[in-house]
Amino acid sequence: MKNLFSLIVFLFVLIGYSQTKEVDSLTIQLAFQNSDTTKIKTSLLLVKSLYNEKEFDKALKYISQTEKLSNKLNYQDGIAEITYYKALIYAYKDDYINARDHYLKAKELFIQLNDTLNIAKVNNSIGLNEIKRGNYSKGLQYSLLALKEFEKRNLKNELRLAYQCLAKAYYSINNIDKAIEYYSKTLEIERQINNSDGSIEALKTLAELFSIKKEHRKAIDYYEKVLRYIPIDNDSLRGEILPKLGGEYLQFNDFDKSLDYLIEGLRLNRSLDNQHGILVSLNNLGSLNLQRNFLKYAEIQLLEAKDLAEITNDKEEQLKNFGLMKALDSTNRRFDRAFVWQREYYQLQDQINNASKKTYVEQPDETNLIDNVISEDYIDNSLKSEQLAESTNSQKEFDRLRIIFYALLGAIAILSTFLILIYLKRNSRLQYTRELEEKNKRIEIQNEAILEQTKHLEDINKVKDKLFSIVSHDLKDSLTSIKGFIDLLKDGSLTQEEFKTLIPELSENANNASLLLFNLLNWSKSQMQSLEPSPSLFDLQEVFEDKINLLEQKLEKKGIILRDKTLRDFVYADKSMVEIIIQNLLTNAIKFSKEGDTITIANHISNGKSIISISDTGVGISKENQQKLFKNTSFTTIGTQNEKGTGLGLTICKELVELNLGKIWVESDLNVGTTFYVELPKSNPQN
């Protein structure tokens, strides 16, 4: 490793030495040459070397000397190239006016020399200069003119710059298809010249463009190519790509892959203290958890993202955050807060739209521009007309223009006053309309909240009525029977042997009353939305053993055969709730089985989940009645020995299974038998 580092340092020193040596060699040659065209050519090579090394002040010194000598010798090639290099230096220093003037002068000289290659280079440089200034239409015209010559000569470096220039221009005017076309060409050239940094930049931009087009599968493909290209130690670029890639997978609801990329991106950006990367990761994680209904995690992540967006003033991510916060509070039925986020969202969206509004730029037709419409003669004539207009200083013309100017100024003042009045009136009307819309929206949200509360109260009333009905009927019968036995015993009306014969019936009535109360309390608690599971790992076989012992007397009394095929298997759920589920399903199987019927209990593993099955060869359930099971209404039928029920057992089972993130379903044929299946997780699903 140490030797490798030393080699790299040596190569950098060698390159720097080589460049310095070239400048020194040219400087020495220049000192001993005669003042002729050879000296001008050597000086131009020296200026080019100094420009490439960004030694602009030294370059300008030699440019000045070379320009004087070229003018003295009337050497047009030297004057043209010196003028071009002056324009390049002015452009690098962001002196737009001087850069443009010198580009146009250089171009006129190259046209006179019929130097098509240098004309193309000047056109491309003007295009870059115009695009940098935001004049995209003009920049596109010049760059497209240059492109034809570069492609004809297959000049890779020049083509690379031209493609980049056109791609950026089309991206800026939101012509995404054209931007993709030219970034794809840029990528091809970067690969041909083995420029890995340029390839990475082109791949990254193409991924962003496909994401804007909502072609998320292509965006994923390009982002993953960037990850393959990135050097293993470039954490900052990985931190930029990973959250975006996670966001793209989120578009396909591929939560596992999305979560992996987002978690890794968040960890990496936190270690780099890259606030933008942290913000993107948190927003996408919040969206993922919102879609998975993990609302607490989503709220924590989105609140942190909100604070970061304010600190970094990242408007796009802040807008996304407002939208997610609105969705979160709507899901949590916090409609007043959701309304606030919605208002913030639209205000920020208007602000972003107003800031990004640009004057419409007409995009040139590429084919007509290159082949037919825009020719070199057109550009030359425009240039000469501009120069002629600028050089006109006739007093008569000046006076005429001054009169026109004052007339236009007066017209503009009148028109401006009129437009301002219209604008103020329109703004007032828009503000009134917006306030009215906000009030209507607020009233609408409040009405929705009132309707929700009314529906909730009605549901609670229905629960209350149902409870009173059940208690007054079924529970009353069981308790009355028990009380009758106790009264007979107290009065001495029963002999000891008679009492012993009635004990099983008394026990059955007590068990029925206990199970009825048990189901009623659990069902009413779940209806009031206060039932919360406390999951843990436990063995299903132990629960089955306990419940078989509890119901053994019932099985013997009805003459039902029990086949126990259960295996030792651990599930992750609330044990007491699973006990309720199994007891209800076993009780139902006994209730609807006749003497000689068989009940089979079993469990197995499928797709990482535990599947419980409770089968009986009893009376079965008709297709019509199967549709009524698991509903939030009491539905019951009489058992094989006229056993009654509340009709709430299966409703409780379904709610308890779903609270434990499981599933329940039934398969049954009339007069053949019934099987109830319950699927439960074997580990914490949130991990």
N, C-alpha and C positions, 0 to 999 in steps of 0.2 A: 504493500500500500504506500509505504514511504517512497519507494522507487518510482511508483506511478505518479505521485504528486510532484516529485522532482522533475520527472520527464515533462509533465504539463507546464510547469513553471519555465523550464528550459525552452519549450516550444514557443510560449508567449514572448519570452525575451528575444528569441531568434526572429520571430515575426516582426516584433517592434524594431529590432536591429536592422532587419532587411528593409523595412519601410524607411527608416532613418537613413540607411545607407543609400537608398535610391534617391532621396531628396538631396543628400550631400553630393552624390555623384552628378546629378543634374545641375546643381548650383555651381560646381567646379567647371563643368562643361560650358555653362552659360558665361562664366567669367572670361573664358579664353576664346570665345567665338566672335567672329566679325558681325557687325550690325547688318545682317541680311535676313532672308527668309528662314535660313537654317536656325538662326538664333531665336526667331519667333516660334518655330516649331518646338525647339528645346524648352523655351519658356512656357509654352502651352502644356507640355508634358509635366513640367514642374508645378504649374497651377493646378493641373488635374490631381497630382499626388497630394498637394497641400489641401485641396478640397476634400479628397477622400479621407484625409487624416483630421478634417475639421479645423485646420489651421487657417481660418478665414482671413484674419488680419494680414498674415504673411502673404496669402494668396492675392489679396487686394493690392498689396504693394507691387507684386510682379505683374498683375493685370494692368496697373497704371502704366508701368514702363513698357510692357508689350503693346499696349494700345497706342502709345505715342509712336513707337517704332513702326507698327503696322500702318498707321495713318501716313507717316513720313514716306514709307515705301509703297503706299497705296495697295497693300496686300489684303485683298478682300476676305480671303479665307481666314486669316488671322483676326481681322476685325470682327467677323461673324462669330467665331468661336469665343473670343474674349467677351463679346457682348452677352453671349449665352451663359458663360460662367459667372459673369456679374449678376445676371438674373437669378441664377441658382443660389448664389450667396444671399441676395436680398430676400428670396423666398424662404430660405432657412432661418433668416433673422426676422421673419414675419413682417417685412416691409412690403406689403402687397402692391402699393402703387408703383414703386420703383421696379419691383420684380416684373410686373405686367408690362411696363413701358419697355424694359430691356428685352423681354421675351418677344414682343412684337417687332422690335428693331432687328433682333437676331433672325427672326423668321423671314423678314423682308430681305435681309442679306442672303440667307440660304436659298430663298426662292430665285434671287438673281443669279446665284451660283448653280441653280438646278440640282442642289444637294438634297435628294428626297429623304435620305435616312435622317439627316439632321433636322429637316423640316418636321418629320414624324416625332423626333425626340422633343422638339420645342412644343409641338401640339400637345404631346402627352404631359409635359411639364406645366403648360398653361392649364390643361384640364385638372391636374392635381391642385394647382393654385386656386382655381375657381371653386372646386369642390370643397377645399379647405375653408373657403370664405362663405360657403353655403349657396353658391350660384350653381346648383346641380345641373340645370338644363344646359347652360353654357359649357360647364365642365364635361358633360357627357358628349357634346358635339366635338370638342377638341380631342378627347381621348379616343372616340370611335374613329376619327380621321387617322390618328396615329396607329391604331390597331391594325389597319389594313396593311401598312408597310411592314410592321413588325412580324405579322404572320407570314407575309410573302418571303421574308428573309429568315424566318424561324429563329429570331433573336430571343433566347429564353429569358434572360434577365430583364430585357425591355418589355417582353410580353407579360412577365410576372407583375411588373409595376403597373402596366396598363390594365390587366385583369383586376388587380387589387383596386385600382382607381375606379373602374366601372362598377365593381361589386359594391364598394362603399357608397357610391353615388346612388345606385338603385336601392340599396338598403335604406338610405336617408330619405328617399322620396316614397318609401313603402311599396316599391315594386318588388315583392318578395320573390316571384318566379325568376325575374331577371337577375336578382342578387344571387339566388341559388345557382343559376347557370354560370355566372362569372366566378363565384367562389369555387365551384367545382373545377373550372378551368385553372384557377389559381392553384388548387390542390394538386392537380395533375402536373403542373410545371414545378411546384415545390418538390414533388416526389422525384421528378426527373433530374433536378439539380441536387438531390439529397439534402434538402434544407429541412431538418426535423422540426425546428422551432416554427417555421412558416407552415409546415404541414399540420402541426398541432393547432395553430391559430385558425387555419382554414377549416379544419374538422370541427373545432369548437363553435365557430360562427355558423357553419352549416347545420349543426345540431340545434342551435338557437332558432334559426330560420324555419326549420321543419317543425319545431315546437310551436312557433307563432302560427304556422299553417295548420296546426292541430294534426299533423302527421306524426303522431307520437312514436310509432314503431320505428320510423326512420330516424327520429331524434335519438332514440335509445341506441340504435346501431352506431350513430356517429359519436355519441358520448362514450360508448364502450370502446370505440376505436381510439379516442383520445386517451382513455385510461391505459390502453395497451402501449401507446406511444410515449406516455409521460415517463421520464426517468424515475427510478424508485425513490430517490431522495427529494423529489419536487413536491413537498407536502402542500405548499400554497396552492398549486394548480389542482392537485387532487381534492383539496378542501373546497375549491370552487366548483368542481365537476360533480362530486358525489351527491350533494343535496339536490342538484338539478336532475341527475339521473334518477334519484329516488322519487322526485316529483313526477317524472315521466312514467315510471312503473305504476304510480298511484292512479294515473289516468285509466289503466286497465284493471284496477282493483286487485293488482298483484301485491297484496299487503306484505307478504313475507319478504320478497325481494326489495320492495320499497323500504320496509323497515330496516333491513340490513344496511342498505346504502345510506339512509338518513341518519341512523345511529352512528355509523362510522364517520360520516361527514360532520356530524355535530361534535363528536369526540375530537376529531382532527382540528376543526376550526376553533374549538375551545382551547386546545393546546397552543394554537398559533395566535390566539386572541384576535381572530379575524371576525369582526362584528358582523359584516355583511353575510359571511358564510354561516355564522350562528343564526342570524335572522332568517335566512332562507330555509335552513334545516328545521328550525322551530315552527315556522309557518306550515311547512309540509308535514311535519310530525303531528301538529295540531289537526290538520285536515284529515290525516290518516286515522287518528284516534276518534275523530268526530264521526267518520264513516263506519268505524268498528263499534261505535256507541260506547267507547271508553271516555265518558264525558269529563271525568275529573282530571285525567291526564291531559286531555285536549285543552281544558281551561288553564291549567298550570303553564303549558307550553305557549299558548296563544297570548296570555298576559305578559309573559317574559318577552315574547316577540314584539308586542305592542310597545313596551318600554324601549326596546332596542331600536325600533323603527323611528321613534321620536328622537332618540339620541343621534342616530346616523342620518336622519332626514331623508330616508329612502322612501320616496313617495309610492313607487310601484308596489313594494312589499307592504307598505302601510295600508294601501288600498286593499290588497289581498287579505290582510289581517282584519280590517274592518268587516269585510264580507264574511269571513269565517266566524268572527265574534257574533255577528248578527245571526248566523245559522246556529251557533252553539246556544245562544240565549233563547232562540225560537224553539229549539229542541227541548230545552229545560223549562219552557213555558214562562220565561221571564220576558213577557212581551214589551214591557215598558223600556227595559234595557235594549232589547232587540230594535226597537224603534229609534233609539238614540244612535246605535251603530249604523242603522240604515241611513239616517240623516248625515252622519259623518262620512259614510261611504260616498254618497252622491255629491256632497260638497267637495270632497277631495278629487273625485272623478272629474267634476267640472273644472277644478283648478288645474289638473293635469292636462285636460283637453285644451284649455285656453292657452296653457304654456307651450303646448306642442303644435299649436296651429301654425301652419306655414302658408305663405302665399302659393297659390297653385302654380306649379311649374309644368309646362307642357313637355312631355317626354318625347324626344325625337324618335322617329321611325328609323331603326338601325340600318335596315337594308337600303332604304331610299337615301339615307344620310350618306352612306358610304359609296353607293353606286351611282346615284342619280342626282339627288336634290342638292346636297351641299358639296360643292367642288372647291378646289383650291382658289380658283379665280374669284369665287364669291367671297371667300375670307379676305383675299388680297384687296378686292375693290372696297370692302367694308373698312378695312384698315386704312386705305388711302383716303376714303371719304372722311373718316374720323380725324385723320391728321390734317386734312384740308380745313375742316370745320374749326379745329383747335387753333390753326395758324392764322385764320381770318381775323384781322384787327382793323378793318375799315371803319371809320367813324360813322359813315352813313348806315352801315349794317348794324353798328352798335346802337345807334339812336332808334332804329326800327325795332330792334329786339327789346330795348328798354320800354318802349310804348306797349309792345305786346305783353311784356312782363308785368307792367303795372295793371293792365287790363285784366290779365289772368289772375293777378293777386286780388283785385277787387271781386272778381267772380268767385274765387275760392273762398274769400272771407264771407260773402253772402251765403254761398252753398254750405260752408262749415257751420254757420249760425243755424241755418235751417236743419241740418243733420243733427246738431247737438240737441236742439229742441225735440226732434223726433226721438232721438236716443234716450233722452231723459224721461219722456213720456212712456216710451216702451219699457224702460227699466222699471218705472213705477208700477206699470201694469203687470210686468213679469213677477215683481216682488210680491204684489198683492195675490197673484195667482198661486205662487209658490207657498205663501203663508196659508192660503185657503186649502191647498192640497195637503199640507202638513197637518192642519187641524182635522181635516176629514180622515186622514190616515190614522191620527191619534184616536179619534172617535171609533174608527173601525176596529183598531186593536183592542180598545177598551170593551167594545161590544163582544168581540170574540172571547175575551177573558171572562165577561159576565156569563156568556153562554156556556163556557167550560165549567164555571162554578155551579151554574144551574143544573147542568147534566150530572155533575158529581153529586150534588145534593139529592137529585132524583134517584141515582143509583144507590146511594146510602139508604134512602127511604125504602126502596125495593128490597134491599138486604134486610132491613128491619122487619118489614112485613113478612118476608119469607121465614125469617127466624121465628117470629111469633107463631106463624102457621104450623111450622114443624114441631116446635116445642109444645104447642097446645094439642097436637095430635099424637105423634109417635112417642115422644118422650113421656107424655102423660100416661099412655097405655102401659109402657114398661114399668113406670114407677107405681102406678095403681096396682098392677099385678103383684109387685114385690110387697107393697103395703098390705095387700089382702093376705098373703102368706104370713106376714109378721103378725097381723091381727088374729088370725086363726090360731097361731102358735101361742099368742099371749092369752087368749081366752081358754086355752086348753081344749079346743075343739078337735085338735089333731093328736093322734097317738104318735109315739116316737117312730114306729115303723112307717106310718103314713108320711110323716115329715121327711124320713130318709128317702122315700120314693119320690118325693117332690123336690128334693135338693137339686138334682140336675136341671129341672125346669126353672127353679129359682135362680140358679147360677147362670143359665142361658139368658133370663130376663135382665139380670144385673150386667152381664157382658154386653148385651144389646144396648142397654141404657148408657153404659160406659163408652162404647164405640160411637154411639150416636152423639153424645156430648163432645167426645174427642174430635169427631169430624166437624161438628157444628162450630166449635170454638176455633179450630184451625182455618175452616173456610171463611168464617166471618172476619178473622184477623187478616187473612190474605186479601179479602174484599176491601178492607179499610186501608190497605197498602202499608202495613206496618210489619210485614213478615220479612225478615232478612236472614239469609242463610249464613251459617258459620262452618265453612267447609274444612274437612281434614281427611287424612288417609285412613281407611278402615277396611276390614275384611268382610266382604259380602256374605261369605259362608256362615259367619257368626250370627249375622242378622237373620238369615233364613232359619238357623237352628232355634233361635229364641222364639221366632214367630210360629214355627211348627209346634214347639212345646205349648205355646199359648192356645193354639187352635186344635190340639190333638183330640180333645174331648168332642168337639164338633164333628171332626172327621169320623171318629168311632160311632157316634150317635147316628150319623147318616149312612154309615157303611161305605165310605168312600176310600179308595186306595190312593196313597200318596207315594209318588216315585221321586226320590231326591237325587238329582243328577248334578247338583251344584259342585263347583270347584272352588278352591281357595284363590281368591282374586281381590286385589285392592282397588278401590275407586276413590276419587277425590270429590267429596260432596258433604252435605250436612247429614250426619248419621241419623239424627232423630227424624229428619224429613224422609229419608230413605226407608226408615222403619215404618212410618205412616203409609208410604206408598205400597210397600210389600204387604203390610197387614191388610190394607184395603183390597188389593188385588187377590190375595189368598181368600179373604172372606167372601168376595164376589164369586170366586171359582167354586167354593163350598156351597154357596147359596143356590147356584144354578146347576148343581150336579145332583144326580139321583143315586140311589143305592147301587153299588157295583161299578159306578163310574170311576175314572182314574184322573188324578191331578198330577201333572209333571212339572217340577220346578228345575230350572237349569240356568247356567250362565256361560258365556264364552267371550272371546276377544275378537273384535273386527275393526280394522283400520285404526288401531290405537285406542279404541273405545271399548268399554265393557257393555255387553248386551245381556240383559236379564229377560228370561221368558217364563211365563206362568200359563200352562196349558191345561184345559179340562176337556173331557169327552161328554160334557153336559148338553143342555138344550140348545146352545148356540144363540146367535143374535141375527135377526133379519137385517137385510141391507138397509131397509128404511130406518130401523132403530139405530144402526151403526152411525148414521148421519147425526143422530141426536146426542151421541156420547161426547164427553169432554166439553160440552157447551156450558156457558155461565148461567144455566137454568137447571132446576131440579127435574130430572127425568129418572123414573124408577119403574121396575116391574116386580111382580111377586115371585119369590123363589119357589123351588120344587116342593117345599113343605110349607108354603104360604108365608115365608119369611118376608117381612116388610123392610123398607130402607128409606133413607132421606133423599136419595137421588143426588147427593153431593159428593160421594166418595170419589168418583172418577174426575169430577171437576177439581177437587183438592189435589188428586194425583197429578193431573196435568200442570197445575200451577206450581206445585212443589218441584216437579221434574224440570220445568223451564227455569225456575229460580236457580237451579243447580246446573244450568247450561246444558240440559239434556233433551231427549225427545221421547215421546210415548206414542204408540200406535197399536191397532188391534187388527187381527185377522180372524174371521169367524164364518162358519157355515151353519145354517139352521138345522137343528137335530143331529149335528155332527160334532160340534165342539167349538171352543174359542181359545185363542192364544193372545195374551197381552205382552207386548215387548216394551222394554225400557232401556234407553241408551244413556250411559253416564260417562263423564270423562275420567280417565285414569290418572291425570295430573292436572295441575293448575293451568287452565287454558291461557291465562294472561302471561304466563312465562314462555 
